[in-house]
């Protein structure tokens, strides 16, 4: 998935040495730093794992995925909610978008604000697909289900178009701000690479080619660049492990860095050199910085906070969040005024991950 749901079990398993190269980073604090960029934080969901909340073009609604058992869900399904209606209301029930069959991930509003793009396994079976042992060999693993394809549905949940129909994993789809291209991840070429297509599904084209998992991509505000997270196995042992896992439709996400490229895949650049898991990147509205989630300062592996870095990789890494041990999936609203993100804060000592929204202060 673009960024899989992360339980505390996953977070506890991300135990890799801290490696910080090229970037000055804030010292690990004994007390939480002030979250000065976030004001008027509102909680929008209340129970289960809720994540990947992405904005409508008018900055008023979010589409997201949830496995909230109170809604009768067995695995992730897609919903949409009005921010003003959901804020602080634990009884609010969002509009269902997916079919409630199979597993879904990675939803995103289309340019008209009346349709939603998402990936689903429902054509591969009505039940949630079998999830293999995700701790095999002592590493946390992500399944990349081969029955994922990409669909468009209206706001009542009616599927209006299927965009992909190839064997293997097609998911993690997002739209360019220009409204002309969809970016997604596919393994149809034998590796997990970034692809683009027109918004009607035509002209599907591979744009990254290096071995490793390329995913979680988003366009810059002007649509000219792409930011994404990637693994890059280097040694013979790492390459064999990566390929062996991929043959089982699995990947190990514990070592990823942030990359950028032009919208056609050219000018590929590695932006972070922090070690551990750096993921969920998104461009700041001005296009000059990138916000992302990372555990690079954690001595135990499971403390994920939001950070921001210059879009060219220069300068100091700035820490944005400090509350709770998991903050991720940040996305700025199209008007640049708000940030949506998912967090373990305020979960009553449960493992719940909820969606929050805050006013952004530069």
C-alpha positions in Angstrom: 0.0 0.0 0.0 1.2 3.6 -0.3 1.8 3.5 3.5 0.5 0.5 5.2 -1.4 0.7 8.5 1.2 0.5 11.3 0.3 -1.1 14.6 2.5 -0.9 17.6 3.7 -4.4 16.8 5.2 -3.0 13.6 6.7 0.0 15.2 8.5 -2.1 17.8 10.0 -4.2 15.1 11.7 -1.3 13.3 15.0 -1.6 15.2 17.8 -0.5 13.0 20.9 1.6 13.8 20.6 5.3 13.4 22.6 6.6 10.4 22.6 10.4 9.9 24.7 11.6 6.9 24.8 15.0 5.3 22.0 16.5 7.4 22.3 18.2 10.8 19.4 16.8 12.9 17.8 18.0 16.1 19.2 16.3 19.3 16.9 13.7 20.8 14.9 15.6 23.5 14.0 14.2 26.9 10.8 16.3 26.8 8.5 16.8 23.8 9.4 19.8 21.7 6.6 22.3 21.1 4.5 21.6 18.0 4.6 25.2 16.9 3.6 24.6 13.3 0.3 23.0 14.4 -2.5 25.0 15.8 -6.2 24.1 16.6 -5.6 20.3 16.3 -8.9 18.5 15.8 -9.4 14.7 16.0 -11.6 13.3 13.2 -11.8 9.6 13.8 -12.2 7.6 17.0 -11.2 4.0 16.9 -9.3 1.4 14.8 -6.6 2.2 12.3 -7.4 5.3 10.2 -4.8 6.7 7.8 -3.9 8.2 4.4 -6.4 11.0 4.8 -6.1 13.2 1.7 -7.9 16.4 0.8 -10.7 17.3 -1.7 -9.9 20.1 -4.1 -12.0 22.6 -2.1 -10.0 21.8 1.1 -13.3 20.8 3.0 -13.3 17.0 2.9 -10.9 14.1 3.3 -10.9 10.6 1.8 -9.2 8.0 4.0 -9.0 4.3 4.8 -10.1 2.6 8.0 -10.5 -0.8 9.6 -12.7 0.5 12.5 -14.4 -2.6 13.9 -17.3 -0.5 15.2 -18.2 0.0 11.6 -18.3 -3.8 11.0 -15.0 -3.8 9.1 -12.6 -6.8 8.8 -9.9 -4.9 6.9 -9.2 -1.5 5.4 -12.0 0.2 3.4 -12.4 3.7 1.9 -14.5 6.5 3.3 -14.9 10.3 2.9 -15.8 12.8 5.5 -16.5 16.5 5.9 -13.9 18.0 8.2 -16.3 20.4 9.9 -18.8 17.6 10.6 -16.3 15.0 11.8 -14.1 17.2 14.1 -14.5 16.2 17.7 -17.6 14.0 17.1 -16.9 10.4 18.1 -20.4 9.3 16.8 -19.8 10.7 13.3 -20.1 8.0 10.6 -18.3 8.9 7.3 -19.6 8.1 3.8 -18.5 4.7 2.5 -16.8 4.8 -0.9 -15.4 1.3 -1.4 -17.4 -1.9 -2.1 -16.8 -3.3 1.4 -15.3 -6.4 -0.4 -11.7 -7.3 -0.4 -9.1 -4.9 1.0 -8.6 -1.3 -0.2 -5.9 1.4 0.1 -4.7 4.7 -1.2 -7.7 6.9 -2.0 -7.4 10.3 -3.6 -9.9 12.9 -4.9 -10.3 13.4 -8.7 -10.2 17.0 -10.0 -14.0 17.4 -10.0 -14.2 16.7 -6.2 -17.1 14.3 -7.0 -15.1 11.1 -7.7 -12.5 9.3 -5.7 -9.6 7.2 -6.9 -8.6 4.1 -4.9 -7.1 0.6 -5.1 -9.0 -2.6 -4.2 -8.6 -6.3 -4.2 -12.4 -6.9 -4.5 -12.2 -8.5 -8.0 -9.8 -11.0 -6.5 -12.4 -12.1 -3.9 -15.0 -10.7 -1.6 -13.1 -11.6 1.6 -10.1 -9.8 3.0 -7.0 -11.3 1.3 -5.0 -13.6 3.4 -2.2 -11.8 5.2 1.0 -13.9 5.5 3.3 -13.9 8.6 4.6 -10.3 8.6 7.4 -11.1 11.1 9.0 -13.9 9.1 12.8 -14.0 9.6 12.6 -11.4 12.4 11.7 -8.5 10.0 8.5 -6.6 9.7 7.1 -7.1 6.2 4.5 -5.4 4.0 2.3 -7.6 1.8 1.9 -6.2 -1.8 -1.3 -8.0 -2.8 -1.2 -9.0 -6.4 -5.0 -8.6 -6.8 -4.9 -4.8 -6.2 -6.2 -2.7 -9.1 -7.1 1.0 -9.3 -10.7 2.2 -9.6 -12.7 5.5 -9.7 -15.9 5.7 -7.7 -18.5 8.5 -7.2 -19.3 9.9 -3.8 -22.0 7.3 -3.3 -19.6 4.5 -3.8 -20.6 3.5 -7.3 -17.5 2.4 -9.4 -17.5 4.4 -12.6 -14.2 3.2 -14.1 -11.5 0.6 -13.7 -8.1 2.1 -14.6 -5.8 -0.9 -14.3 -6.3 -4.5 -15.1 -2.9 -6.2 -15.2 -1.6 -9.1 -13.2 0.2 -8.0 -10.1 0.1 -5.0 -7.7 -1.3 -1.7 -8.9 -1.9 0.8 -6.1 -0.7 3.9 -4.4 -2.4 6.2 -6.9 -2.5 10.0 -6.6 -3.4 12.8 -9.0 -1.2 15.7 -10.3 -2.4 19.2 -9.3 -2.5 19.8 -13.1 -5.3 17.3 -13.3 -3.8 15.5 -16.2 -1.7 12.6 -14.7 -2.1 9.8 -12.2 1.0 8.5 -10.4 1.0 4.9 -9.0 3.2 2.0 -8.0 3.2 -1.3 -10.0 5.2 -4.5 -10.0 4.2 -5.4 -13.6 7.8 -4.9 -14.8 9.2 -7.3 -12.2 10.0 -4.7 -9.6 8.0 -2.1 -7.6 8.3 1.0 -9.7 6.6 4.3 -10.2 4.3 4.6 -13.2 2.1 7.4 -14.6 -1.0 7.3 -16.7 -3.6 9.8 -18.0 -6.6 10.3 -15.8 -8.7 8.0 -18.1 -6.2 5.2 -17.6 -4.5 5.5 -21.0 -0.7 5.9 -21.7 0.5 3.9 -18.7 4.3 4.5 -18.5 7.1 3.4 -16.2 9.2 6.3 -14.9 11.6 4.7 -12.3 13.9 1.8 -13.0 16.3 1.2 -10.0 16.0 -2.0 -8.0 14.0 -1.4 -4.8 10.5 -0.4 -3.7 9.5 2.9 -5.1 6.2 4.1 -3.7 4.2 6.6 -1.7 4.7 9.2 -4.4 3.1 12.7 -4.6 3.4 15.5 -7.1 4.8 19.0 -6.2 2.2 21.8 -6.1 3.1 22.8 -9.7 3.0 19.2 -10.9 6.5 19.4 -12.2 8.2 17.1 -9.6 7.5 13.9 -7.7 8.5 13.0 -4.1 8.5 9.4 -3.0 10.1 6.9 -0.6 12.3 4.1 -1.8 14.4 1.2 -0.6 17.7 0.6 -2.4 19.2 -2.8 -1.7 23.0 -2.6 -2.5 24.8 -5.7 -1.4 24.4 -9.1 -2.9 22.7 -10.3 0.3 20.3 -7.3 0.4 19.4 -7.8 -3.3 18.7 -11.5 -2.8 16.6 -10.8 0.2 14.6 -8.1 -1.6 14.0 -10.3 -4.6 13.1 -13.4 -2.5 10.5 -11.3 -0.6 9.1 -9.8 -3.7 8.6 -13.2 -5.3 6.3 -13.9 -2.2 4.6 -10.5 -2.8 6.3 -9.0 0.3 8.7 -6.2 1.0 10.7 -5.1 4.1 10.1 -1.4 4.8 12.6 -0.8 7.6 15.2 1.0 5.5 13.9 3.7 3.2 14.9 7.2 2.1 13.2 10.1 0.4 13.8 10.8 -3.3 12.6 13.3 -5.8 12.4 13.3 -9.6 10.8 15.2 -12.4 7.3 14.2 -13.4 8.7 12.1 -16.2 11.2 10.3 -14.0 14.3 12.3 -15.0 16.6 14.1 -12.6 16.3 11.4 -9.9 17.8 12.7 -6.5 18.1 11.2 -3.1 17.0 13.8 -0.6 17.5 12.2 2.8 20.4 10.1 4.1 19.1 9.5 7.6 18.9 5.7 7.9 16.1 3.7 9.2 12.6 4.3 7.8 11.9 7.7 6.1 8.6 7.7 4.4 5.2 9.4 3.8 6.7 12.5 2.1 4.6 15.4 0.8 5.6 18.8 -0.6 5.0 22.0 1.5 2.5 24.3 -0.4 5.4 26.6 -1.5 7.1 23.7 -3.1 10.4 24.5 -1.3 10.3 21.9 1.5 9.2 18.3 2.0 7.4 17.0 5.1 7.8 13.3 6.0 7.6 10.7 8.7 10.8 9.1 10.2 12.1 7.1 13.1 15.7 8.1 12.5 16.1 9.7 16.0 14.5 6.7 17.8 16.9 4.5 19.8 14.2 1.8 19.9 12.8 2.0 16.4 9.1 2.8 17.1 9.1 6.6 17.6 7.8 8.0 14.3 7.6 11.8 14.1 7.0 14.3 11.3 10.0 16.2 10.0 10.6 18.8 7.3 13.6 19.3 5.0 14.5 21.5 2.1 13.2 20.0 -1.2 16.8 19.9 -2.5 18.0 18.0 0.6 20.1 20.9 1.9 20.0 22.4 5.4 18.8 21.2 8.8 16.0 18.6 9.3 13.3 20.3 11.3 11.2 18.2 13.7 7.4 19.1 13.5 5.7 16.7 15.9 6.6 15.2 19.3 3.3 14.0 20.8 2.8 10.2 21.0 5.1 7.6 19.4 3.5 7.6 15.9 2.8 10.5 13.6 2.6 10.0 9.8 0.7 10.4 6.5 1.0 14.3 6.5 -0.8 16.1 3.7 -1.3 19.8 3.2 -4.7 21.0 2.1 -4.8 22.5 -1.4 -5.3 26.0 0.0 -2.2 25.5 2.1 -3.9 26.3 5.4 -4.3 22.9 7.0 -2.4 19.7 7.6 -4.0 16.3 7.9 -2.0 13.5 9.5 -2.5 10.3 11.5 -1.3 9.8 15.0 -1.5 7.6 18.1 -2.1 10.6 20.3 -5.2 10.7 22.5 -5.9 7.0 21.9 -6.5 6.1 25.6 -3.5 3.7 25.7 -5.0 1.6 22.9 -3.3 0.8 19.6 -5.7 3.0 17.7 -4.4 5.3 15.0 -6.7 8.2 14.2 -6.9 11.1 11.7 -6.2 14.6 12.9 -6.2 18.0 11.2 -4.5 21.1 12.3 -4.1 24.7 11.1 -0.6 25.1 9.7 1.7 27.9 10.8 4.8 28.6 8.8 
